[in-house]
Structure formats: C-alpha cells, structure tokens
Amino acid sequence: MTVSRHLGYHRVSDEALMIIAGCRPLRAVRGRHRIDRLLGELTTGDPQAVLSRWAHPDTPADQETP
C-alpha cells in the first residue's frame, strides 16, 4: 500500500519558509523574492505539485533568475 505524503509549509520569518511533509522539515526557502515566487505559484498551481517541485533540490524553481 502506498502512503500519500501531504506537503505543507511553515513561514518561519519574513526571510524564511520551511517546506514540510507532515511534521518533518524537507527544505528551507530563504529570501523574500524566492518566498514570494513560491507563494505566487501556490495560488495558481496545484499546491502539492508546486511544493514537491520546490522541495526537490535540483529543480529550476530553486535557482535564482537574473
């Protein structure tokens, strides 16, 4: 049986957000620009897919854009 993993986030401060699975931290997102970008994607896309993509360390979402 496959257990579904529900992702969420916890805003630690204005400059830090933690992506979590249940109560376990997965990834920190730091910087207002990156946090605003993540929150914007959450409002327009599937929240579980967005958080999953951001939680993975090798995704383009984790890269800064010039």
Backbone as a chain_set.jsonl record, in Angstrom:
{"seq": "MTVSRHLGYHRVSDEALMIIAGCRPLRAVRGRHRIDRLLGELTTGDPQAVLSRWAHPDTPADQETP", "coords": {"N": [[0.84, -1.18, 0.0], [0.542, 2.216, -0.833], [1.508, 5.141, 0.787], [0.207, 8.304, 0.918], [1.907, 11.398, 0.757], [1.491, 14.297, 2.285], [2.238, 17.567, 1.613], [3.263, 20.674, 3.049], [3.695, 24.036, 4.287], [5.601, 26.166, 6.455], [5.809, 29.346, 7.614], [8.599, 30.772, 8.724], [9.854, 33.214, 9.189], [9.997, 36.614, 7.895], [11.945, 36.252, 6.038], [12.333, 33.533, 5.69], [11.064, 30.289, 4.93], [9.709, 27.11, 5.552], [9.427, 24.069, 3.918], [7.38, 21.343, 4.51], [6.729, 17.877, 5.298], [4.151, 16.342, 6.627], [5.045, 16.578, 9.86], [7.693, 16.835, 9.444], [10.575, 18.586, 8.483], [11.504, 19.457, 5.154], [12.776, 21.189, 3.327], [14.347, 24.34, 3.29], [13.34, 27.553, 2.298], [14.742, 30.489, 1.424], [14.857, 34.054, 1.566], [13.094, 36.904, 0.516], [12.277, 37.367, -2.152], [12.334, 34.789, -3.359], [10.538, 33.44, -1.675], [8.175, 34.895, -2.155], [7.838, 34.242, -4.855], [7.406, 31.45, -4.678], [5.003, 31.411, -3.126], [3.327, 32.734, -4.908], [3.225, 30.871, -7.011], [1.891, 28.856, -5.656], [-0.696, 29.877, -5.456], [-1.656, 29.742, -8.033], [-1.182, 27.23, -9.081], [-1.268, 23.576, -8.696], [-1.115, 22.899, -5.365], [0.256, 20.701, -4.065], [1.883, 19.683, -6.11], [3.441, 21.935, -6.704], [4.786, 22.416, -4.224], [6.151, 19.994, -4.021], [7.893, 20.155, -6.208], [9.447, 22.389, -5.464], [10.567, 21.411, -3.155], [12.37, 19.539, -3.993], [15.831, 19.32, -4.463], [17.144, 19.799, -6.951], [15.698, 21.284, -8.796], [14.667, 23.709, -11.281], [13.165, 25.715, -10.036], [14.417, 26.237, -7.716], [16.588, 27.678, -8.395], [18.1, 30.84, -8.745], [16.862, 33.518, -10.722], [18.196, 35.736, -13.133]], "CA": [[0.0, 0.0, 0.0], [1.294, 3.466, -0.921], [1.032, 6.18, 1.686], [0.308, 9.626, 0.33], [2.687, 12.323, 1.573], [0.947, 15.64, 2.129], [3.227, 18.613, 1.838], [2.769, 21.957, 3.506], [4.799, 24.949, 4.586], [5.532, 26.951, 7.69], [6.55, 30.598, 7.462], [9.434, 30.933, 9.914], [10.043, 34.656, 9.343], [9.831, 37.3, 6.61], [13.026, 35.827, 5.15], [12.495, 32.075, 5.659], [9.883, 29.447, 4.874], [10.107, 25.712, 5.597], [8.514, 23.112, 3.299], [7.31, 20.208, 5.429], [5.9, 16.704, 4.999], [3.663, 16.029, 7.964], [5.761, 17.467, 10.784], [9.121, 16.722, 9.149], [11.073, 19.588, 7.536], [12.14, 18.936, 3.947], [13.622, 22.158, 2.629], [14.181, 25.747, 3.644], [13.351, 28.537, 1.216], [15.198, 31.738, 2.055], [14.839, 35.268, 0.759], [11.729, 37.357, 0.21], [11.979, 37.193, -3.577], [12.048, 33.373, -3.591], [9.306, 33.1, -0.956], [7.07, 35.485, -2.911], [7.674, 33.45, -6.069], [6.781, 30.191, -4.275], [3.617, 31.677, -2.733], [2.603, 33.047, -6.143], [2.969, 29.604, -7.707], [0.894, 28.102, -4.884], [-2.035, 30.406, -5.708], [-2.094, 29.468, -9.402], [-0.974, 25.834, -9.468], [-1.614, 22.532, -7.74], [-0.205, 23.106, -4.235], [1.119, 19.551, -3.8], [2.879, 19.619, -7.18], [4.351, 23.074, -6.535], [5.643, 22.167, -3.065], [7.022, 18.869, -4.348], [8.942, 20.657, -7.101], [10.33, 23.267, -4.699], [11.257, 20.631, -2.121], [13.444, 18.769, -4.626], [16.979, 20.233, -4.531], [17.721, 20.025, -8.27], [14.72, 21.85, -9.712], [14.901, 25.095, -11.68], [12.497, 26.632, -9.116], [15.353, 26.548, -6.64], [17.646, 28.502, -8.966], [17.794, 32.265, -8.864], [16.84, 34.03, -12.088], [18.833, 37.076, -13.168]], "C": [[0.882, 1.24, 0.0], [0.67, 4.493, 0.006], [1.25, 7.529, 1.013], [1.04, 10.564, 1.283], [2.174, 13.729, 1.313], [2.0, 16.66, 2.519], [2.54, 19.89, 2.289], [3.956, 22.883, 3.715], [4.52, 25.689, 5.876], [6.399, 28.179, 7.479], [7.289, 30.856, 8.761], [9.641, 32.41, 10.234], [9.766, 35.308, 7.998], [10.819, 36.784, 5.573], [13.179, 34.314, 5.031], [11.155, 31.354, 5.718], [10.379, 27.997, 4.834], [9.035, 24.862, 4.92], [8.56, 21.859, 4.167], [6.447, 19.083, 4.844], [5.429, 16.189, 6.341], [4.276, 17.035, 8.924], [7.255, 17.483, 10.517], [9.568, 17.793, 8.154], [11.77, 18.93, 6.348], [13.141, 19.904, 3.354], [13.316, 23.563, 3.12], [14.224, 26.589, 2.371], [13.674, 29.86, 1.876], [15.182, 32.893, 1.066], [13.419, 35.639, 0.347], [11.343, 37.131, -1.242], [11.584, 35.749, -3.877], [10.758, 32.947, -2.893], [8.09, 33.658, -1.698], [6.787, 34.694, -4.183], [6.981, 32.113, -5.757], [5.306, 30.398, -3.926], [2.758, 32.031, -3.94], [2.261, 31.794, -6.927], [1.902, 28.786, -6.985], [-0.523, 28.588, -5.167], [-2.555, 30.037, -7.093], [-1.978, 28.005, -9.807], [-1.482, 24.861, -8.421], [-0.632, 22.607, -6.572], [0.735, 21.93, -3.959], [2.217, 19.433, -4.856], [3.907, 20.738, -7.035], [5.314, 22.822, -5.378], [6.606, 21.011, -3.322], [8.184, 19.326, -5.224], [9.943, 21.526, -6.344], [11.122, 22.497, -3.65], [12.412, 19.819, -2.692], [14.63, 19.692, -4.881], [17.486, 20.568, -5.925], [16.761, 20.656, -9.267], [15.083, 23.28, -10.092], [14.248, 26.098, -10.744], [13.427, 27.059, -7.999], [16.483, 27.47, -7.106], [17.201, 29.962, -9.011], [17.793, 32.661, -10.329], [17.459, 35.42, -12.082], [17.844, 38.198, -13.276]], "O": [[1.859, 1.31, 0.746], [-0.546, 4.689, 0.008], [2.362, 7.846, 0.59], [0.811, 10.523, 2.491], [2.399, 14.288, 0.24], [2.569, 16.615, 3.61], [1.385, 20.148, 1.95], [5.086, 22.55, 3.36], [3.38, 25.82, 6.322], [7.591, 28.062, 7.196], [6.668, 31.129, 9.788], [9.608, 32.813, 11.397], [9.344, 34.633, 7.058], [10.566, 36.866, 4.371], [14.079, 33.851, 4.331], [10.244, 31.747, 6.447], [11.361, 27.697, 4.156], [7.865, 24.922, 5.3], [9.636, 21.372, 4.516], [5.566, 19.312, 4.016], [6.223, 15.654, 7.115], [4.035, 18.235, 8.795], [8.011, 18.081, 11.282], [8.986, 17.895, 7.074], [12.526, 17.973, 6.509], [14.224, 19.505, 2.926], [12.158, 23.921, 3.337], [15.046, 26.356, 1.484], [12.966, 30.303, 2.781], [15.461, 32.72, -0.121], [12.648, 34.795, -0.111], [10.21, 36.747, -1.533], [10.6, 35.513, -4.578], [9.973, 32.181, -3.452], [7.086, 32.963, -1.851], [5.628, 34.497, -4.549], [6.079, 31.695, -6.483], [4.451, 29.639, -4.383], [1.584, 31.665, -3.991], [1.153, 31.658, -7.446], [1.101, 28.103, -7.624], [-1.462, 27.793, -5.125], [-3.767, 30.019, -7.31], [-2.61, 27.581, -10.775], [-2.048, 25.256, -7.402], [0.566, 22.399, -6.766], [1.906, 22.148, -3.647], [3.359, 19.116, -4.526], [5.104, 20.516, -7.223], [6.524, 22.993, -5.53], [7.755, 21.052, -2.882], [9.327, 18.926, -5.004], [11.15, 21.414, -6.557], [12.233, 22.895, -3.297], [13.332, 19.449, -1.962], [14.448, 20.76, -5.467], [18.209, 21.553, -6.075], [16.99, 20.569, -10.473], [15.732, 23.984, -9.318], [14.716, 27.233, -10.652], [13.247, 28.121, -7.403], [17.246, 27.982, -6.286], [16.039, 30.256, -9.29], [18.631, 32.192, -11.099], [17.268, 36.188, -11.14], [18.235, 39.364, -13.315]]}, "num_chains": 1, "name": "protein.A"}
